[in-house]
Amino acid sequence: MHAYAGKTLRVDLGRQRVREEPIDPAAARAFIGGRGLATKIIHDEVNPKVEPLAGANKLILATGPLTGTSAMSGGRFMAVTKGALTGAIACSNCGGNFGPELKFAGYDLIVLEGTAKKPVVIIIDDDRVEVRPAGKLWGKNVHETEDALHEQLGGDFKCVSIGPAGEKLVRFANIMNDKNRAAGRSGVGAVMGSKKVKAIAVRGSGGLTAADPKLSRAACLDSLDKLQAGAVTGQGFPRY
């Protein structure tokens, strides 16, 4: 599947158990990446009558096939769930380093299921996954949370986290990445807070391949040329 990592990580928060499952190639072709695959999971597995902040809702952090590649906007990931603000299937897009790092660790999607009894942080170090207590982080803002995780784990871990708004289930709360990048639509941070997940930290040592590396590079450079020539995007993109 080349640029796909090929695996979904499911985290059962109530039991604090994790399991991997392979990405179905047919589903990947039919629904194409982060938003499509994650929306299919919500559609198939979450009853439409479930309240967004209930344990039966699921929160999915999902990458696409171009995440972690040289493609323009290749640093994006999606937060998909029943949104706290709307009650409909929500998709909130975020940039930064978390999405590519998740792919490098070997996962296309993280599916958070159920609710933890107490606040937790999820640590992903390639294929080693832990659910740890996060009581000392609860109440901290996202800058303090990331600083504490980097001090504990190392600066090469990439983090998403919620602040006090997400903890208190404010229905427009964000999930934050790299301290200042926001998955800011539809209250996905409140859903993360309802599951008592303070943060997810990931470090990956893997890589990605393209089916045709020369064609892939040519397509990326063509996109860059168009961005550089654009009246709005201008000359802000370096040639590589």
C-alpha positions as CSV (number, residue, x, y, z in Angstrom):
1,M,0.0,0.0,0.0
2,H,3.1,2.2,-0.2
3,A,2.4,5.5,1.5
4,Y,-0.1,4.0,3.9
5,A,1.4,2.7,7.1
6,G,-1.1,-0.2,6.9
7,K,-2.3,-0.4,10.5
8,T,-5.0,1.1,12.8
9,L,-4.3,1.4,16.5
10,R,-7.4,0.9,18.7
11,V,-7.2,1.9,22.3
12,D,-9.9,0.6,24.7
13,L,-9.7,3.2,27.4
14,G,-12.0,1.5,29.9
15,R,-9.9,-1.7,29.9
16,Q,-6.7,0.2,29.0
17,R,-6.0,-2.3,26.3
18,V,-4.5,-1.7,22.9
19,R,-4.7,-3.7,19.7
20,E,-3.6,-3.3,16.1
21,E,-5.6,-4.2,13.0
22,P,-4.6,-4.0,9.4
23,I,-6.0,-1.4,7.0
24,D,-8.3,-3.0,4.5
25,P,-6.8,-2.1,1.1
26,A,-10.3,-2.1,-0.6
27,A,-11.6,0.3,2.1
28,A,-8.5,2.5,1.6
29,R,-9.1,2.7,-2.1
30,A,-12.8,3.3,-1.7
31,F,-12.6,6.0,1.0
32,I,-9.1,7.4,0.6
33,G,-7.3,8.2,3.7
34,G,-7.9,10.0,6.9
35,R,-11.3,11.6,6.7
36,G,-12.8,8.9,4.5
37,L,-11.7,5.9,6.5
38,A,-12.4,7.5,9.9
39,T,-15.9,8.6,8.8
40,K,-16.6,5.1,7.7
41,I,-15.6,3.8,11.1
42,I,-17.9,6.3,12.9
43,H,-20.8,5.5,10.5
44,D,-20.4,1.7,11.0
45,E,-19.6,1.6,14.7
46,V,-21.3,4.5,16.4
47,N,-25.1,4.6,16.8
48,P,-26.5,7.9,15.5
49,K,-28.4,8.3,18.8
50,V,-25.2,8.2,20.9
51,E,-24.4,11.5,22.7
52,P,-21.1,13.1,21.6
53,L,-19.7,13.1,25.2
54,A,-20.8,9.5,25.9
55,G,-18.4,6.6,26.2
56,A,-20.0,4.9,23.2
57,N,-18.8,7.7,20.9
58,K,-15.4,7.2,19.3
59,L,-12.6,9.7,18.6
60,I,-10.3,9.0,15.7
61,L,-7.1,10.7,14.8
62,A,-6.5,9.8,11.2
63,T,-3.8,10.5,8.6
64,G,-4.1,10.3,4.9
65,P,-2.0,8.5,2.3
66,L,0.0,11.7,1.6
67,T,0.7,12.5,5.3
68,G,4.4,12.2,6.0
69,T,5.4,12.5,2.3
70,S,6.8,15.4,0.4
71,A,3.4,16.4,-0.9
72,M,2.1,19.9,-0.2
73,S,0.1,19.9,3.1
74,G,1.7,16.5,3.9
75,G,1.8,17.3,7.6
76,R,-2.0,17.2,8.2
77,F,-4.1,14.8,10.2
78,M,-7.9,14.7,11.0
79,A,-9.8,14.4,14.2
80,V,-13.1,12.6,13.4
81,T,-15.9,12.0,15.9
82,K,-19.5,12.9,16.7
83,G,-18.8,16.5,17.4
84,A,-19.7,18.0,20.8
85,L,-20.8,21.2,19.2
86,T,-23.1,19.9,16.5
87,G,-23.9,16.3,17.3
88,A,-23.1,15.3,13.7
89,I,-20.0,13.5,12.4
90,A,-17.3,16.1,12.7
91,C,-13.9,16.4,10.9
92,S,-11.3,18.8,12.2
93,N,-8.1,19.2,10.3
94,C,-4.7,20.1,11.9
95,G,-1.1,20.5,10.7
96,G,2.2,20.2,12.5
97,N,4.4,17.2,13.3
98,F,2.0,14.7,14.9
99,G,0.4,13.3,11.8
100,P,3.7,12.4,10.0
101,E,5.2,11.1,13.2
102,L,2.2,8.8,13.7
103,K,2.8,7.4,10.2
104,F,6.5,6.9,10.9
105,A,5.5,4.9,14.0
106,G,3.5,2.6,11.7
107,Y,-0.1,3.7,12.2
108,D,-2.6,5.4,9.9
109,L,-5.3,5.9,12.5
110,I,-5.8,5.9,16.3
111,V,-9.3,4.9,17.4
112,L,-10.1,5.9,21.0
113,E,-12.9,3.8,22.4
114,G,-14.7,4.0,25.7
115,T,-13.8,6.2,28.7
116,A,-10.8,6.0,31.1
117,K,-11.6,5.9,34.8
118,K,-9.0,8.5,35.5
119,P,-7.0,10.9,33.3
120,V,-4.5,9.1,31.0
121,V,-1.8,9.9,28.5
122,I,-1.1,7.5,25.6
123,I,2.6,6.9,24.7
124,I,3.4,5.5,21.3
125,D,7.0,4.6,20.6
126,D,7.0,2.8,17.3
127,D,5.1,-0.4,18.1
128,R,5.3,0.0,21.9
129,V,2.1,1.5,23.2
130,E,1.3,2.4,26.8
131,V,-1.6,4.0,28.6
132,R,-0.2,5.8,31.6
133,P,-1.8,7.8,34.4
134,A,-1.9,11.6,33.7
135,G,-3.2,12.9,36.9
136,K,-0.3,15.3,37.3
137,L,-1.0,16.8,33.9
138,W,-4.7,17.3,34.4
139,G,-5.4,21.0,34.8
140,K,-2.3,22.1,32.9
141,N,-2.6,24.1,29.7
142,V,-1.2,22.6,26.4
143,H,2.1,24.4,26.6
144,E,2.7,23.1,30.1
145,T,1.6,19.6,29.1
146,E,3.9,19.3,26.1
147,D,6.8,20.7,28.1
148,A,6.2,18.1,30.8
149,L,5.9,15.3,28.3
150,H,9.1,16.4,26.5
151,E,11.0,16.6,29.8
152,Q,9.8,13.1,30.7
153,L,10.0,11.4,27.3
154,G,12.4,13.4,25.2
155,G,12.0,16.3,22.8
156,D,11.6,14.0,19.7
157,F,8.1,12.9,20.8
158,K,5.3,14.7,19.0
159,C,2.2,15.5,21.0
160,V,-1.4,16.3,20.8
161,S,-3.2,17.4,24.0
162,I,-6.1,19.3,25.5
163,G,-6.2,22.1,28.0
164,P,-8.7,23.0,30.7
165,A,-11.4,23.8,28.2
166,G,-11.3,20.2,26.9
167,E,-11.2,18.8,30.4
168,K,-14.3,20.8,31.4
169,L,-16.1,19.6,28.2
170,V,-16.5,23.1,26.7
171,R,-18.3,22.2,23.5
172,F,-16.0,24.2,21.2
173,A,-12.7,23.0,22.8
174,N,-9.8,22.2,20.6
175,I,-7.2,19.4,20.3
176,M,-3.8,21.1,20.1
177,N,-0.6,20.0,18.4
178,D,2.9,21.5,18.6
179,K,1.4,23.8,21.3
180,N,-0.2,26.2,18.9
181,R,-1.7,24.3,16.1
182,A,-5.4,23.5,16.5
183,A,-7.9,20.9,15.4
184,G,-10.5,23.6,16.2
185,R,-13.8,22.6,14.6
186,S,-16.9,21.1,16.3
187,G,-15.5,20.6,19.8
188,V,-13.3,17.6,19.2
189,G,-11.3,18.6,22.3
190,A,-14.4,18.2,24.5
191,V,-14.8,14.6,23.2
192,M,-11.1,13.9,24.0
193,G,-11.7,15.4,27.5
194,S,-14.8,13.2,28.0
195,K,-12.7,10.2,27.4
196,K,-10.2,11.5,30.0
197,V,-7.3,11.5,27.5
198,K,-5.1,14.4,28.3
199,A,-2.5,13.8,25.6
200,I,-1.0,11.4,23.1
201,A,2.7,11.4,22.5
202,V,4.2,9.6,19.5
203,R,7.7,8.8,18.2
204,G,8.4,6.9,15.0
205,S,11.5,5.6,13.3
206,G,10.0,4.2,10.2
207,G,9.6,5.7,6.7
208,L,7.2,5.7,3.7
209,T,7.5,4.7,0.1
210,A,5.8,5.8,-3.1
211,A,4.7,3.4,-5.8
212,D,6.6,5.5,-8.3
213,P,9.2,7.7,-6.5
214,K,10.1,9.7,-9.6
215,L,6.5,10.4,-10.6
216,S,5.7,11.3,-7.0
217,R,8.5,13.8,-6.8
218,A,7.6,15.3,-10.1
219,A,4.0,15.8,-8.9
220,C,5.1,17.4,-5.7
221,L,7.4,19.8,-7.5
222,D,4.6,20.7,-10.0
223,S,2.3,21.5,-7.0
224,L,5.0,23.7,-5.5
225,D,5.5,25.5,-8.8
226,K,1.8,26.3,-8.9
227,L,1.8,27.5,-5.3
228,Q,4.8,29.8,-6.0
229,A,3.1,31.2,-9.0
230,G,-0.2,31.8,-7.2
231,A,-1.3,35.4,-6.5
232,V,-2.2,34.5,-2.9
233,T,0.3,31.8,-2.1
234,G,3.2,33.8,-3.6
235,Q,6.9,33.0,-3.1
236,G,6.8,31.7,0.4
237,F,7.6,28.0,-0.4
238,P,11.3,27.0,-0.8
239,R,12.3,24.8,-3.7
240,Y,13.5,21.4,-2.8
